[in-house]
């Protein structure tokens, strides 16, 4: 079987968790699938970032003459030409790792699409009207026309069925793979780069988008600063995208600019090192389709304080310290102090292992025939 993978949408270093998801999954296909071949459809400006996959005997790249950077042009090209390109490459199954399944131009190639969440339906205020309409159209079209729709959690699966009941007979939950890269970073380098010391900071991996609820964590840091006579533990924040200007204004308003370290984008090795050396991991998000960071932190033996919104209790298996009210600063302060006095424990979360998840996708592709 020859599986095509649409990577035209990937903007390296910008797409966040969705990019991490597909790169991990392709690593699993490369390492654990000895029967099938994969054709990676890349854009004119992102192919370089996937070149290493061509070193695997079961993978090859098919470069497409459209940039990932221009979304309207890219979407138009996908709908007009991707299916034809799949036919030329002899593809048996097309895998679309995101919600926007393109038109299939009569080829009868089955499409497998992943819908990671329906955030715009739950938080429409964070999206423009045009964006909401586009997402709703894409979700409905994907649920109607894909041979199989995959979701990251049972929460998202039930959410999709509630809004698009006709998808019920062709939807499947396959969790996100969370793999160890094996790469190591020296904390000495981290310490010099970001000015933090081991065990003396809280860590958070998040964008600055509104549903990530970073404002509450910043207010919590201000409360801790007052509670601890102006000497709180610092907060290290890794992530890209969102409301940078509003974020900076809130830091100044709360007088905690000296307490927060923004790393921007970090490599997996740097991120893992920051997990390993933090005092606690904080995850204030109120909506996720999966939510990898708290699982990654608990795999490093760190206590996690987080919300219990959307899929998060499901994904973390009830093993974190949860706040009942995600916006209550007083509760965050109390749960942080509780977690600081708890012993850490390494949680394995074996069901998110790379081989297991890759094999579930491989079976799902095969079951279409």
HELIX and SHEET records of a PDB file:
HELIX    1   1 UNK A   17  UNK A   32  1                                  16    
HELIX    2   2 UNK A   47  UNK A   55  5                                   9    
HELIX    3   3 UNK A   71  UNK A   77  1                                   7    
HELIX    4   4 UNK A   78  UNK A   82  3                                   5    
HELIX    5   5 UNK A   83  UNK A   88  1                                   6    
HELIX    6   6 UNK A  119  UNK A  122  1                                   4    
HELIX    7   7 UNK A  124  UNK A  126  5                                   3    
HELIX    8   8 UNK A  129  UNK A  145  1                                  17    
HELIX    9   9 UNK A  154  UNK A  163  1                                  10    
HELIX   10  10 UNK A  165  UNK A  170  5                                   6    
HELIX   11  11 UNK A  187  UNK A  194  1                                   8    
HELIX   12  12 UNK A  210  UNK A  212  5                                   3    
HELIX   13  13 UNK A  214  UNK A  227  1                                  14    
HELIX   14  14 UNK A  244  UNK A  254  1                                  11    
HELIX   15  15 UNK A  257  UNK A  259  5                                   3    
HELIX   16  16 UNK A  268  UNK A  277  1                                  10    
HELIX   17  17 UNK A  292  UNK A  299  1                                   8    
HELIX   18  18 UNK A  312  UNK A  316  1                                   5    
HELIX   19  19 UNK A  329  UNK A  340  1                                  12    
HELIX   20  20 UNK A  350  UNK A  352  5                                   3    
HELIX   21  21 UNK A  354  UNK A  366  1                                  13    
SHEET    1   A 7 UNK A  59  UNK A  63  0                                        
SHEET    2   A 7 UNK A  37  UNK A  42  1                                        
SHEET    3   A 7 UNK A   2  UNK A   6  1                                        
SHEET    4   A 7 UNK A  93  UNK A  96  1                                        
SHEET    5   A 7 UNK A 110  UNK A 114  1                                        
SHEET    6   A 7 UNK A 148  UNK A 151  1                                        
SHEET    7   A 7 UNK A 171  UNK A 173  1                                        
SHEET    1   B 6 UNK A 260  UNK A 264  0                                        
SHEET    2   B 6 UNK A 234  UNK A 238  1                                        
SHEET    3   B 6 UNK A 201  UNK A 205  1                                        
SHEET    4   B 6 UNK A 280  UNK A 283  1                                        
SHEET    5   B 6 UNK A 304  UNK A 307  1                                        
SHEET    6   B 6 UNK A 321  UNK A 323  1                                        
END                                                                             
